[in-house]
């Protein structure tokens, strides 16, 4: 039998840590020069932040905390994709250089 309450608890913790993870990935992404490693880095950050977040703020076992980290990655990617055009700067736009002329 499925433990629906446990699944709800894992998803709620994942959504909360997903916000932190999304902001962290965006900050790291702005410091990178390449786009190759963003998915892997996003997964690693999500697993670390999601797992530690759920272990710190809940009484779940390590296995459930790892599931929370995985759901954090899914949630963070969905949030990022939905908000990329509206809030976050695109990676291509971050690489553009703007030259300003000075008229003194």
N, C-alpha and C positions, 0 to 999 in steps of 0.2 A: 504494500500500500504506500502511496506517495505521501510524504510529509509536507503538506501544502504550506503550513506555517513556517517550516524551515526554509522552503524555497522562497517564500515572501521575504523572510529575514535576510537571506543571502542577496536577493535582488535589491532590497532597500539599501543595504550597506554598499552594494556595487554601484548604485546610482550616486550615492553621496561621494564615494571615492572616485567615481568617474569624472566629477567636476574638477577635483584636485588634479587628477591625472591629465585631463585635457589641457588645463592651464600649464602644467609642467611640461608636457610634450610640446606645446606651442612655444614656450620659452626656450627649450632646448633646440627646437627646429629653427628658431631665429638665429641661433649661434652657429649652425652647421652650414657648410658651403655646398654640400651635396645632398641629394634627395634619396640616394640609394639605401641608406640605413634607417630611414624614418620608420618604416613598418616594424622592423625588428626592435628598434629602440623603443618604439611605442609599446610593443608587447612586453618588453623587459620592464619598463617603467610601470606599466599597468599591473603586471604581476607583483612587483615589489610593493608599490603603493597600496594596491587593493588588498593584498594579503596582510600587510602590516596594519593597514587601517582597520580591517575587519577583526584582526586579532586584538588590537588595542581597544576597540570600542564595542566588542561583543564577547560573548562567552562561547563562541563556536570553536570546534576542534580545528587543527591545522589543515585537515583535508577539506573541510567546508570553507576555510579561509582561502585555500588555493582556488576553489571553485569561485569564490567571490572575486579573486584576482582575475580569473579568466573572464567572468562576466563584466568586470570593470573594463577590460580591454575591448570587449564587444561594445559596451555602452559608450566608452570614450570615443571609439571610432565612429559610431553612429552620431554622437553629439557633434564631433568635429566635422563630419561630412555635412551635417545639417546646418551648422553655423559658420562654415568656412567662408562663404561668400558674404555673409552678413556682418560678422564680428572680426574674424581673424584675417590677417594678411596672407595672401597666397605665397607659396615658396618662390614662384617666379617673380613676384613683385618685390620680394625682399632682396633679390639679387640685383635689381635695377639700381643704377647709380644716377643720381640727379646732380648735374653740375649747375651751380648758381654763379652768375656773373656779378661781379661787384662793380658798382658805378660810383667811385669816389672822386 
